[in-house]
Amino acid sequence: MNTAHLGASVHKSETGSAGVAVPRLSFDQFTAFGQRALFRADTPVVITLPDDVQGLGREGVAERLGEMTVTLFEEPSSKQNTERWTTRQIRLREFFEDEKYQAGQGRWHRIVSNIRDNPADVNAVLGFDAEEMFGYRRSLNAANLWINRRGVFTQSHFDELENFNIALEGRKRFVIAPPGFWEYYPRSVLRGFGDKSRAFDFDEVDRARFPKLAARLAERRELILEPGQMLYLPLGWWHQAESLEEMNINVNFWLRHPKIFQRPYVLGVALYTAAYRKLKGVYNYQPAGNRAESGR
């Protein structure tokens, strides 16, 4: 399947301000095409999950996983923040119950835990058999549980892995732009920021400072991911995300794929960043229970 075939099969699309449509597929269309076809098409797609899939919301997650140790990310509540987030370990229940993690406190907080090695929890949280759906087997790098409050913003960056992001509660706004490197003005590779752009927010770009980025922004996609929807985001695509609701719970799957060898800058940055994070003790998305201590 290529992008043209994908577009012909879309029953609905959402057009961003730049006029580029985000293809939308029903779950039946997704299963008919297959995961590999999406990887070949290499374009972001929103997939609507079946109505009978009932994953866990906040109360269900708290009841099942409340005593689990998770990583709390903290950073200033500024889209232009230049500093690395800090991390520490807390119990998940604490994040739900402590008022200091509420929105509007001058700091952004997000929870992340790679629960890949706990497939029963993954399936319970999602409401379906994730391995059966994705057939990931050895390709699975991470099954991350993400939880945050309203307004939390993830600056523009790319990932070296194929990504399926599922919204369980709350809505997130994504801005997505096609692969590329120098035209996105990457930050310092030597400081472990090579996968992040100096244009932190693609909604507020100084085009005089970043003139080469203008052409890429004309190709950008925008979407709001709703509960019960899954976003396929190909590796190497730039993206940013902003949480829109009081509580936002997502699970995303990162899958390894040989497509990375077609984008050597992604591979190079990924290898260097992994080494940098290990050397500096920066959080590196290891499965829950197998993490080394993480720091700034």
Beta strands, then each sheet from edge to edge (+ up, - down):
strand 1: 12-15
strand 2: 21-26
strand 3: 45-48
strand 4: 69-76
strand 5: 86-91
strand 6: 107-114
strand 7: 140-148
strand 8: 153-157
strand 9: 162-169
strand 10: 172-177
strand 11: 221-225
strand 12: 229-233
strand 13: 238-243
strand 14: 248-255
sheet 1: 1+ 2- 3- 12+ 9- 14+ 7- 6+ 4- 5+
sheet 2: 8+ 13- 10+ 11-
end
